[in-house]
């Protein structure tokens, strides 16, 4: 899971280090020369106010982050907001000028950065929707949560859980809750995770007040759910353990 502080504000010197979404191996770092800032219209008009101070300034920015892996050299474009604020940790009495700093916050990354690791064994349509959720996370947490809910349907499809029932000759689409309840007994633990992601996803569908913190909770649970379902190593080890338990001893290999 990525550092949750990524939703905070940063100076040009404290940009966080992030995993490269292209090679998924190395980090992407900010190219300071790539930063371009543009003052908003409202901010520009405010300069004429008699009470104007530098901390009234608001801007947008875009820049480039480059992968440190020489075999990748991937580029990620970042877009966000800039605020000018007083640095409360600096004693202004020791400075020759007022300690104002530009603080950056993120709105978009292209391609989206990975907010958790998606197992390689997950189906491509599941990966695509989760990546779409990552892309929406910074500017619309509710949309990010809603996309995660949609991904649950794709996971259930991959596990061959029926999406329709037939009653009196009429075909009816099952709700997500009904499909989760249709999971076989071996998924009792995963069912708890499914339901938690569903409830948070529902909140994203119906409530625009869902927070970044709420979506971080969703992602933490979702990452565990994906690993439980698609982690090949886990299944291999579990199968080995069951075999050893059945034999009540070693495998008898030379």
C-alpha atoms as an extended CHARMM CRD file, in Angstrom:
* protein
*
       254  EXT
         1         1  UNK       CA              0.0000000000        0.0000000000        0.0000000000  PROA      1               0.0000000000
         2         2  UNK       CA              1.3270000000        3.4290000000       -0.9220000000  PROA      2               0.0000000000
         3         3  UNK       CA              2.1020000000        5.9990000000        1.7590000000  PROA      3               0.0000000000
         4         4  UNK       CA             -1.2100000000        7.6100000000        2.7380000000  PROA      4               0.0000000000
         5         5  UNK       CA              0.5340000000       10.9520000000        3.1480000000  PROA      5               0.0000000000
         6         6  UNK       CA              0.4280000000       11.2540000000       -0.6430000000  PROA      6               0.0000000000
         7         7  UNK       CA             -2.8860000000       13.1230000000       -0.3210000000  PROA      7               0.0000000000
         8         8  UNK       CA             -1.1760000000       15.8620000000        1.7010000000  PROA      8               0.0000000000
         9         9  UNK       CA              0.5140000000       18.9970000000        0.3350000000  PROA      9               0.0000000000
        10        10  UNK       CA              4.2090000000       19.0820000000       -0.5920000000  PROA      10              0.0000000000
        11        11  UNK       CA              6.8690000000       21.6270000000       -1.4200000000  PROA      11              0.0000000000
        12        12  UNK       CA              8.9640000000       21.2590000000       -4.5530000000  PROA      12              0.0000000000
        13        13  UNK       CA             11.6940000000       19.7490000000       -2.3580000000  PROA      13              0.0000000000
        14        14  UNK       CA              9.4960000000       17.2190000000       -0.5590000000  PROA      14              0.0000000000
        15        15  UNK       CA              7.6460000000       15.5450000000       -3.4490000000  PROA      15              0.0000000000
        16        16  UNK       CA              7.0040000000       11.9270000000       -2.4170000000  PROA      16              0.0000000000
        17        17  UNK       CA              8.7090000000        9.0000000000       -4.0900000000  PROA      17              0.0000000000
        18        18  UNK       CA              6.2820000000        6.7090000000       -5.9160000000  PROA      18              0.0000000000
        19        19  UNK       CA              6.4730000000        3.3590000000       -7.6630000000  PROA      19              0.0000000000
        20        20  UNK       CA              6.6920000000        3.5060000000      -11.4420000000  PROA      20              0.0000000000
        21        21  UNK       CA              3.3450000000        2.3420000000      -12.9140000000  PROA      21              0.0000000000
        22        22  UNK       CA              5.0690000000        1.3030000000      -16.1450000000  PROA      22              0.0000000000
        23        23  UNK       CA              7.8720000000       -1.0530000000      -15.0300000000  PROA      23              0.0000000000
        24        24  UNK       CA              6.4390000000       -1.5280000000      -11.5000000000  PROA      24              0.0000000000
        25        25  UNK       CA             10.0170000000       -2.0310000000      -10.2780000000  PROA      25              0.0000000000
        26        26  UNK       CA             11.6800000000        1.3150000000       -9.7130000000  PROA      26              0.0000000000
        27        27  UNK       CA             10.6340000000        4.7420000000       -8.4750000000  PROA      27              0.0000000000
        28        28  UNK       CA              9.5390000000        7.8310000000      -10.3540000000  PROA      28              0.0000000000
        29        29  UNK       CA             11.0820000000       11.1360000000       -9.3400000000  PROA      29              0.0000000000
        30        30  UNK       CA             10.1000000000       14.6820000000      -10.1610000000  PROA      30              0.0000000000
        31        31  UNK       CA             11.9800000000       16.6220000000      -12.7980000000  PROA      31              0.0000000000
        32        32  UNK       CA             11.9050000000       20.0830000000      -11.2180000000  PROA      32              0.0000000000
        33        33  UNK       CA             12.5950000000       21.7500000000      -14.5850000000  PROA      33              0.0000000000
        34        34  UNK       CA              9.3940000000       20.2180000000      -15.9480000000  PROA      34              0.0000000000
        35        35  UNK       CA              7.1290000000       22.0720000000      -13.5070000000  PROA      35              0.0000000000
        36        36  UNK       CA              4.8910000000       24.7220000000      -15.0700000000  PROA      36              0.0000000000
        37        37  UNK       CA              2.5610000000       26.8080000000      -12.8910000000  PROA      37              0.0000000000
        38        38  UNK       CA             -0.4140000000       28.9280000000      -13.9360000000  PROA      38              0.0000000000
        39        39  UNK       CA             -2.2270000000       31.3410000000      -11.6550000000  PROA      39              0.0000000000
        40        40  UNK       CA             -6.0080000000       30.9500000000      -11.6780000000  PROA      40              0.0000000000
        41        41  UNK       CA             -8.2160000000       33.7720000000      -12.8990000000  PROA      41              0.0000000000
        42        42  UNK       CA             -9.7930000000       34.3130000000       -9.4850000000  PROA      42              0.0000000000
        43        43  UNK       CA             -6.3810000000       34.4750000000       -7.8660000000  PROA      43              0.0000000000
        44        44  UNK       CA             -5.0700000000       36.9190000000      -10.4470000000  PROA      44              0.0000000000
        45        45  UNK       CA             -8.0640000000       39.2250000000       -9.9960000000  PROA      45              0.0000000000
        46        46  UNK       CA             -7.5910000000       39.2140000000       -6.2130000000  PROA      46              0.0000000000
        47        47  UNK       CA             -4.2520000000       41.0540000000       -6.4940000000  PROA      47              0.0000000000
        48        48  UNK       CA             -6.1100000000       44.3600000000       -6.7370000000  PROA      48              0.0000000000
        49        49  UNK       CA             -7.7380000000       43.9160000000       -3.3080000000  PROA      49              0.0000000000
        50        50  UNK       CA             -6.3670000000       46.2610000000       -0.6650000000  PROA      50              0.0000000000
        51        51  UNK       CA             -5.9430000000       43.4230000000        1.8380000000  PROA      51              0.0000000000
        52        52  UNK       CA             -4.1540000000       41.1150000000       -0.6270000000  PROA      52              0.0000000000
        53        53  UNK       CA             -1.4440000000       38.8430000000        0.7730000000  PROA      53              0.0000000000
        54        54  UNK       CA              0.7500000000       36.2720000000       -1.0120000000  PROA      54              0.0000000000
        55        55  UNK       CA             -1.1600000000       33.4140000000        0.6190000000  PROA      55              0.0000000000
        56        56  UNK       CA             -4.2020000000       34.3910000000       -1.4890000000  PROA      56              0.0000000000
        57        57  UNK       CA             -2.4300000000       33.0250000000       -4.5600000000  PROA      57              0.0000000000
        58        58  UNK       CA             -3.7760000000       29.7770000000       -6.0560000000  PROA      58              0.0000000000
        59        59  UNK       CA             -2.3620000000       28.0830000000       -9.1310000000  PROA      59              0.0000000000
        60        60  UNK       CA             -2.5350000000       24.8920000000      -11.1650000000  PROA      60              0.0000000000
        61        61  UNK       CA              0.5680000000       23.0230000000      -12.2680000000  PROA      61              0.0000000000
        62        62  UNK       CA              1.7520000000       20.1800000000      -14.4350000000  PROA      62              0.0000000000
        63        63  UNK       CA              5.0710000000       18.3710000000      -14.4550000000  PROA      63              0.0000000000
        64        64  UNK       CA              6.8230000000       15.1360000000      -15.3260000000  PROA      64              0.0000000000
        65        65  UNK       CA              8.0980000000       12.3190000000      -13.1460000000  PROA      65              0.0000000000
        66        66  UNK       CA             10.7340000000       10.0200000000      -14.6290000000  PROA      66              0.0000000000
        67        67  UNK       CA             11.4690000000        6.3990000000      -13.7640000000  PROA      67              0.0000000000
        68        68  UNK       CA             14.9030000000        5.8690000000      -12.2270000000  PROA      68              0.0000000000
        69        69  UNK       CA             15.2370000000        2.4890000000      -13.9630000000  PROA      69              0.0000000000
        70        70  UNK       CA             17.5300000000        3.0100000000      -17.0080000000  PROA      70              0.0000000000
        71        71  UNK       CA             15.8100000000        0.1160000000      -18.7380000000  PROA      71              0.0000000000
        72        72  UNK       CA             12.4160000000        1.7970000000      -18.3440000000  PROA      72              0.0000000000
        73        73  UNK       CA             12.8150000000        5.5970000000      -18.3300000000  PROA      73              0.0000000000
        74        74  UNK       CA              9.0120000000        5.8080000000      -18.1620000000  PROA      74              0.0000000000
        75        75  UNK       CA              7.3920000000        9.2290000000      -17.9200000000  PROA      75              0.0000000000
        76        76  UNK       CA              4.3780000000       10.0020000000      -15.7160000000  PROA      76              0.0000000000
        77        77  UNK       CA              2.6150000000       13.3390000000      -16.0850000000  PROA      77              0.0000000000
        78        78  UNK       CA              1.2420000000       14.9070000000      -12.9090000000  PROA      78              0.0000000000
        79        79  UNK       CA             -1.3530000000       17.6950000000      -12.6910000000  PROA      79              0.0000000000
        80        80  UNK       CA             -2.5070000000       19.4370000000       -9.5540000000  PROA      80              0.0000000000
        81        81  UNK       CA             -3.0100000000       22.5830000000       -7.5180000000  PROA      81              0.0000000000
        82        82  UNK       CA             -0.5880000000       25.0010000000       -5.8820000000  PROA      82              0.0000000000
        83        83  UNK       CA             -1.2400000000       27.1100000000       -2.7980000000  PROA      83              0.0000000000
        84        84  UNK       CA              1.0200000000       29.7420000000       -1.2930000000  PROA      84              0.0000000000
        85        85  UNK       CA              1.2230000000       29.3850000000        2.4730000000  PROA      85              0.0000000000
        86        86  UNK       CA              3.1770000000       30.5900000000        5.4430000000  PROA      86              0.0000000000
        87        87  UNK       CA              5.6120000000       28.0070000000        6.7660000000  PROA      87              0.0000000000
        88        88  UNK       CA              4.5030000000       27.7500000000       10.3930000000  PROA      88              0.0000000000
        89        89  UNK       CA              7.7350000000       25.9810000000       11.3850000000  PROA      89              0.0000000000
        90        90  UNK       CA              9.9300000000       28.9240000000       10.4420000000  PROA      90              0.0000000000
        91        91  UNK       CA             10.5720000000       31.7940000000       12.8690000000  PROA      91              0.0000000000
        92        92  UNK       CA             10.0470000000       34.9340000000       10.7550000000  PROA      92              0.0000000000
        93        93  UNK       CA             12.2050000000       36.9980000000       13.1490000000  PROA      93              0.0000000000
        94        94  UNK       CA             15.3530000000       35.3220000000       11.8100000000  PROA      94              0.0000000000
        95        95  UNK       CA             14.4640000000       35.8570000000        8.1470000000  PROA      95              0.0000000000
        96        96  UNK       CA             14.9900000000       38.8390000000        5.9050000000  PROA      96              0.0000000000
        97        97  UNK       CA             11.7420000000       38.1200000000        4.0600000000  PROA      97              0.0000000000
        98        98  UNK       CA              8.4370000000       36.4510000000        4.8600000000  PROA      98              0.0000000000
        99        99  UNK       CA              8.6440000000       32.6340000000        4.7520000000  PROA      99              0.0000000000
       100       100  UNK       CA              6.0350000000       31.8290000000        2.0950000000  PROA      100             0.0000000000
       101       101  UNK       CA              6.2220000000       28.5100000000        0.2790000000  PROA      101             0.0000000000
       102       102  UNK       CA              4.4620000000       26.9370000000       -2.6820000000  PROA      102             0.0000000000
       103       103  UNK       CA              2.5670000000       23.8100000000       -1.6340000000  PROA      103             0.0000000000
       104       104  UNK       CA              1.5600000000       21.2560000000       -4.2510000000  PROA      104             0.0000000000
       105       105  UNK       CA             -1.3350000000       18.7790000000       -4.1600000000  PROA      105             0.0000000000
       106       106  UNK       CA             -2.1750000000       16.1200000000       -6.7290000000  PROA      106             0.0000000000
       107       107  UNK       CA             -5.2540000000       15.8320000000       -8.9580000000  PROA      107             0.0000000000
       108       108  UNK       CA             -4.2290000000       13.5250000000      -11.8410000000  PROA      108             0.0000000000
       109       109  UNK       CA             -1.4460000000       11.1630000000      -12.8310000000  PROA      109             0.0000000000
       110       110  UNK       CA             -1.0940000000        9.7810000000      -16.3550000000  PROA      110             0.0000000000
       111       111  UNK       CA             -0.6360000000        6.9070000000      -16.5030000000  PROA      111             0.0000000000
       112       112  UNK       CA             -2.2110000000        6.4180000000      -13.0480000000  PROA      112             0.0000000000
       113       113  UNK       CA              0.1710000000        5.4870000000      -10.2570000000  PROA      113             0.0000000000
       114       114  UNK       CA             -0.3950000000        2.1790000000       -8.4670000000  PROA      114             0.0000000000
       115       115  UNK       CA             -2.0250000000        2.6970000000       -5.0880000000  PROA      115             0.0000000000
       116       116  UNK       CA             -1.5530000000       -0.9770000000       -4.2650000000  PROA      116             0.0000000000
       117       117  UNK       CA             -0.0440000000       -3.9600000000       -6.0460000000  PROA      117             0.0000000000
       118       118  UNK       CA             -2.4740000000       -5.8360000000       -8.2940000000  PROA      118             0.0000000000
       119       119  UNK       CA             -1.5800000000       -9.5510000000       -8.5460000000  PROA      119             0.0000000000
       120       120  UNK       CA             -0.2680000000      -10.5640000000      -11.9740000000  PROA      120             0.0000000000
       121       121  UNK       CA             -2.7350000000      -13.4640000000      -12.0130000000  PROA      121             0.0000000000
       122       122  UNK       CA             -5.7660000000      -11.1590000000      -11.8270000000  PROA      122             0.0000000000
       123       123  UNK       CA             -7.8220000000      -11.0330000000      -15.0650000000  PROA      123             0.0000000000
       124       124  UNK       CA             -7.0940000000       -8.1250000000      -17.3910000000  PROA      124             0.0000000000
       125       125  UNK       CA            -10.5910000000       -6.6420000000      -17.0450000000  PROA      125             0.0000000000
       126       126  UNK       CA            -10.1650000000       -6.5770000000      -13.2560000000  PROA      126             0.0000000000
       127       127  UNK       CA             -6.7660000000       -4.8910000000      -13.5990000000  PROA      127             0.0000000000
       128       128  UNK       CA             -8.1730000000       -2.3280000000      -16.0260000000  PROA      128             0.0000000000
       129       129  UNK       CA            -11.0200000000       -1.2510000000      -13.7360000000  PROA      129             0.0000000000
       130       130  UNK       CA             -8.7970000000       -1.0390000000      -10.6630000000  PROA      130             0.0000000000
       131       131  UNK       CA             -6.3190000000        1.0780000000      -12.6310000000  PROA      131             0.0000000000
       132       132  UNK       CA             -9.2180000000        3.3110000000      -13.6520000000  PROA      132             0.0000000000
       133       133  UNK       CA            -10.0910000000        3.6310000000       -9.9560000000  PROA      133             0.0000000000
       134       134  UNK       CA             -6.4930000000        4.6840000000       -9.2400000000  PROA      134             0.0000000000
       135       135  UNK       CA             -6.7630000000        7.3470000000      -11.9370000000  PROA      135             0.0000000000
       136       136  UNK       CA             -9.8640000000        8.8450000000      -10.2940000000  PROA      136             0.0000000000
       137       137  UNK       CA             -8.6340000000        8.6430000000       -6.7130000000  PROA      137             0.0000000000
       138       138  UNK       CA             -7.1230000000       12.1100000000       -6.2500000000  PROA      138             0.0000000000
       139       139  UNK       CA             -9.8180000000       14.2640000000       -7.8220000000  PROA      139             0.0000000000
       140       140  UNK       CA            -12.8880000000       12.1250000000       -7.0480000000  PROA      140             0.0000000000
       141       141  UNK       CA            -12.6640000000        9.5880000000       -4.1940000000  PROA      141             0.0000000000
       142       142  UNK       CA            -16.3490000000        8.6760000000       -4.6960000000  PROA      142             0.0000000000
       143       143  UNK       CA            -15.7230000000        7.7470000000       -8.3410000000  PROA      143             0.0000000000
       144       144  UNK       CA            -12.6740000000        5.7040000000       -7.3430000000  PROA      144             0.0000000000
       145       145  UNK       CA            -14.7590000000        3.7690000000       -4.8070000000  PROA      145             0.0000000000
       146       146  UNK       CA            -17.5100000000        3.1810000000       -7.3620000000  PROA      146             0.0000000000
       147       147  UNK       CA            -15.0410000000        1.7050000000       -9.8730000000  PROA      147             0.0000000000
       148       148  UNK       CA            -13.7520000000       -0.6550000000       -7.1860000000  PROA      148             0.0000000000
       149       149  UNK       CA            -17.3150000000       -1.8520000000       -6.6790000000  PROA      149             0.0000000000
       150       150  UNK       CA            -17.6050000000       -2.5360000000      -10.4120000000  PROA      150             0.0000000000
       151       151  UNK       CA            -14.3770000000       -4.5470000000      -10.2260000000  PROA      151             0.0000000000
       152       152  UNK       CA            -16.0560000000       -6.8570000000       -7.6960000000  PROA      152             0.0000000000
       153       153  UNK       CA            -18.5230000000       -7.9390000000      -10.3810000000  PROA      153             0.0000000000
       154       154  UNK       CA            -15.6110000000       -8.8370000000      -12.6750000000  PROA      154             0.0000000000
       155       155  UNK       CA            -13.9550000000      -10.8590000000       -9.9100000000  PROA      155             0.0000000000
       156       156  UNK       CA            -17.1720000000      -12.7790000000       -9.3300000000  PROA      156             0.0000000000
       157       157  UNK       CA            -17.3600000000      -13.4390000000      -13.0860000000  PROA      157             0.0000000000
       158       158  UNK       CA            -13.8340000000      -14.8690000000      -12.9820000000  PROA      158             0.0000000000
       159       159  UNK       CA            -14.9360000000      -17.2240000000      -10.1980000000  PROA      159             0.0000000000
       160       160  UNK       CA            -17.9330000000      -18.3980000000      -12.2700000000  PROA      160             0.0000000000
       161       161  UNK       CA            -20.5010000000      -16.9460000000       -9.8710000000  PROA      161             0.0000000000
       162       162  UNK       CA            -23.8180000000      -16.6340000000      -11.6990000000  PROA      162             0.0000000000
       163       163  UNK       CA            -25.0340000000      -13.1380000000      -12.5910000000  PROA      163             0.0000000000
       164       164  UNK       CA            -28.6480000000      -14.0980000000      -13.4710000000  PROA      164             0.0000000000
       165       165  UNK       CA            -31.4100000000      -16.3050000000      -12.1310000000  PROA      165             0.0000000000
       166       166  UNK       CA            -34.5460000000      -17.5600000000      -13.8530000000  PROA      166             0.0000000000
       167       167  UNK       CA            -37.8410000000      -17.3650000000      -11.9500000000  PROA      167             0.0000000000
       168       168  UNK       CA            -41.0940000000      -18.4580000000      -13.5910000000  PROA      168             0.0000000000
       169       169  UNK       CA            -39.3950000000      -18.3270000000      -16.9610000000  PROA      169             0.0000000000
       170       170  UNK       CA            -38.1820000000      -14.7680000000      -16.4560000000  PROA      170             0.0000000000
       171       171  UNK       CA            -34.4780000000      -13.9340000000      -16.3980000000  PROA      171             0.0000000000
       172       172  UNK       CA            -33.4650000000      -11.6340000000      -13.5590000000  PROA      172             0.0000000000
       173       173  UNK       CA            -30.1000000000      -10.0110000000      -12.9720000000  PROA      173             0.0000000000
       174       174  UNK       CA            -28.7810000000      -10.7550000000       -9.4830000000  PROA      174             0.0000000000
       175       175  UNK       CA            -27.6500000000       -7.9120000000       -7.2550000000  PROA      175             0.0000000000
       176       176  UNK       CA            -24.0210000000       -7.7230000000       -6.1890000000  PROA      176             0.0000000000
       177       177  UNK       CA            -25.0740000000       -8.6970000000       -2.6700000000  PROA      177             0.0000000000
       178       178  UNK       CA            -26.8790000000      -11.7890000000       -3.9750000000  PROA      178             0.0000000000
       179       179  UNK       CA            -23.8560000000      -12.8080000000       -6.0210000000  PROA      179             0.0000000000
       180       180  UNK       CA            -21.5370000000      -12.4270000000       -3.0240000000  PROA      180             0.0000000000
       181       181  UNK       CA            -23.8860000000      -14.5900000000       -0.9660000000  PROA      181             0.0000000000
       182       182  UNK       CA            -23.6990000000      -17.2070000000       -3.7330000000  PROA      182             0.0000000000
       183       183  UNK       CA            -19.9740000000      -17.6860000000       -3.1300000000  PROA      183             0.0000000000
       184       184  UNK       CA            -19.2490000000      -21.2920000000       -2.0810000000  PROA      184             0.0000000000
       185       185  UNK       CA            -18.2620000000      -22.2010000000        1.4450000000  PROA      185             0.0000000000
       186       186  UNK       CA            -14.5350000000      -22.1250000000        0.7250000000  PROA      186             0.0000000000
       187       187  UNK       CA            -14.8560000000      -18.3520000000        0.3000000000  PROA      187             0.0000000000
       188       188  UNK       CA            -16.3140000000      -17.5880000000        3.7500000000  PROA      188             0.0000000000
       189       189  UNK       CA            -13.3310000000      -15.4080000000        4.6960000000  PROA      189             0.0000000000
       190       190  UNK       CA            -13.2310000000      -13.6790000000        1.3100000000  PROA      190             0.0000000000
       191       191  UNK       CA            -16.9770000000      -13.0270000000        1.5320000000  PROA      191             0.0000000000
       192       192  UNK       CA            -16.3300000000      -10.6840000000        4.4880000000  PROA      192             0.0000000000
       193       193  UNK       CA            -13.8290000000       -8.7520000000        2.3550000000  PROA      193             0.0000000000
       194       194  UNK       CA            -16.1910000000       -8.6820000000       -0.6330000000  PROA      194             0.0000000000
       195       195  UNK       CA            -18.9560000000       -7.1900000000        1.4890000000  PROA      195             0.0000000000
       196       196  UNK       CA            -16.7060000000       -4.5070000000        2.9950000000  PROA      196             0.0000000000
       197       197  UNK       CA            -15.5810000000       -3.3690000000       -0.4690000000  PROA      197             0.0000000000
       198       198  UNK       CA            -19.2000000000       -3.4540000000       -1.6380000000  PROA      198             0.0000000000
       199       199  UNK       CA            -20.3960000000       -1.1890000000        1.1990000000  PROA      199             0.0000000000
       200       200  UNK       CA            -17.6280000000        1.3270000000        0.5950000000  PROA      200             0.0000000000
       201       201  UNK       CA            -18.2750000000        1.1410000000       -3.1370000000  PROA      201             0.0000000000
       202       202  UNK       CA            -21.9700000000        1.7810000000       -2.5130000000  PROA      202             0.0000000000
       203       203  UNK       CA            -21.0390000000        4.8780000000       -0.5330000000  PROA      203             0.0000000000
       204       204  UNK       CA            -19.0510000000        6.0640000000       -3.5360000000  PROA      204             0.0000000000
       205       205  UNK       CA            -22.0750000000        5.5220000000       -5.7770000000  PROA      205             0.0000000000
       206       206  UNK       CA            -24.5190000000        7.4490000000       -3.6020000000  PROA      206             0.0000000000
       207       207  UNK       CA            -22.4860000000        9.8390000000       -1.4520000000  PROA      207             0.0000000000
       208       208  UNK       CA            -19.9950000000       12.3640000000       -2.8090000000  PROA      208             0.0000000000
       209       209  UNK       CA            -18.6920000000       12.9570000000        0.7190000000  PROA      209             0.0000000000
       210       210  UNK       CA            -16.6260000000        9.7570000000        0.8030000000  PROA      210             0.0000000000
       211       211  UNK       CA            -13.0670000000       10.7120000000        1.7500000000  PROA      211             0.0000000000
       212       212  UNK       CA             -9.5950000000        9.7470000000        0.5700000000  PROA      212             0.0000000000
       213       213  UNK       CA             -9.1910000000        8.0000000000        3.9220000000  PROA      213             0.0000000000
       214       214  UNK       CA            -12.3030000000        5.9050000000        3.2290000000  PROA      214             0.0000000000
       215       215  UNK       CA            -10.9190000000        4.8580000000       -0.1510000000  PROA      215             0.0000000000
       216       216  UNK       CA             -7.5760000000        3.9820000000        1.4240000000  PROA      216             0.0000000000
       217       217  UNK       CA             -9.5450000000        1.6350000000        3.7210000000  PROA      217             0.0000000000
       218       218  UNK       CA            -11.2560000000        0.1690000000        0.6600000000  PROA      218             0.0000000000
       219       219  UNK       CA             -7.9320000000       -0.3320000000       -1.1450000000  PROA      219             0.0000000000
       220       220  UNK       CA             -6.3580000000       -2.0020000000        1.8860000000  PROA      220             0.0000000000
       221       221  UNK       CA             -9.1920000000       -4.5360000000        2.0350000000  PROA      221             0.0000000000
       222       222  UNK       CA             -9.3060000000       -4.9280000000       -1.7490000000  PROA      222             0.0000000000
       223       223  UNK       CA             -5.5880000000       -5.6870000000       -1.9620000000  PROA      223             0.0000000000
       224       224  UNK       CA             -6.0420000000       -8.4610000000        0.6010000000  PROA      224             0.0000000000
       225       225  UNK       CA             -9.0670000000       -9.8010000000       -1.2820000000  PROA      225             0.0000000000
       226       226  UNK       CA             -7.1960000000       -9.9470000000       -4.5890000000  PROA      226             0.0000000000
       227       227  UNK       CA             -4.2570000000      -11.7190000000       -2.9980000000  PROA      227             0.0000000000
       228       228  UNK       CA             -6.5620000000      -14.2620000000       -1.3910000000  PROA      228             0.0000000000
       229       229  UNK       CA             -8.2140000000      -15.0730000000       -4.7240000000  PROA      229             0.0000000000
       230       230  UNK       CA             -5.4350000000      -14.7300000000       -7.2720000000  PROA      230             0.0000000000
       231       231  UNK       CA             -2.1610000000      -15.3050000000       -5.4390000000  PROA      231             0.0000000000
       232       232  UNK       CA             -0.7630000000      -18.4560000000       -7.0320000000  PROA      232             0.0000000000
       233       233  UNK       CA              1.8920000000      -18.9070000000       -4.3310000000  PROA      233             0.0000000000
       234       234  UNK       CA             -0.7630000000      -18.9320000000       -1.6220000000  PROA      234             0.0000000000
       235       235  UNK       CA             -2.7950000000      -21.6140000000       -3.4030000000  PROA      235             0.0000000000
       236       236  UNK       CA              0.3210000000      -23.6890000000       -4.0860000000  PROA      236             0.0000000000
       237       237  UNK       CA              1.4370000000      -23.5120000000       -0.4470000000  PROA      237             0.0000000000
       238       238  UNK       CA             -2.0710000000      -24.2920000000        0.8300000000  PROA      238             0.0000000000
       239       239  UNK       CA             -2.2740000000      -27.3410000000       -1.4570000000  PROA      239             0.0000000000
       240       240  UNK       CA              1.1440000000      -28.5040000000       -0.2180000000  PROA      240             0.0000000000
       241       241  UNK       CA              0.1120000000      -28.0250000000        3.4230000000  PROA      241             0.0000000000
       242       242  UNK       CA             -3.1060000000      -29.9960000000        2.8990000000  PROA      242             0.0000000000
       243       243  UNK       CA             -1.1590000000      -32.8410000000        1.2810000000  PROA      243             0.0000000000
       244       244  UNK       CA              1.3160000000      -32.9460000000        4.1670000000  PROA      244             0.0000000000
       245       245  UNK       CA             -1.5550000000      -32.8970000000        6.6680000000  PROA      245             0.0000000000
       246       246  UNK       CA             -3.2210000000      -35.7860000000        4.8400000000  PROA      246             0.0000000000
       247       247  UNK       CA              0.0280000000      -37.7790000000        4.8110000000  PROA      247             0.0000000000
       248       248  UNK       CA              0.7520000000      -36.7260000000        8.4040000000  PROA      248             0.0000000000
       249       249  UNK       CA              4.3620000000      -36.3210000000        7.4450000000  PROA      249             0.0000000000
       250       250  UNK       CA              6.8520000000      -35.3820000000        4.7290000000  PROA      250             0.0000000000
       251       251  UNK       CA              6.2200000000      -35.7510000000        1.0270000000  PROA      251             0.0000000000
       252       252  UNK       CA              8.8040000000      -38.5210000000        0.7570000000  PROA      252             0.0000000000
       253       253  UNK       CA             10.9150000000      -36.7340000000       -1.8680000000  PROA      253             0.0000000000
       254       254  UNK       CA             14.5620000000      -37.6980000000       -2.2420000000  PROA      254             0.0000000000
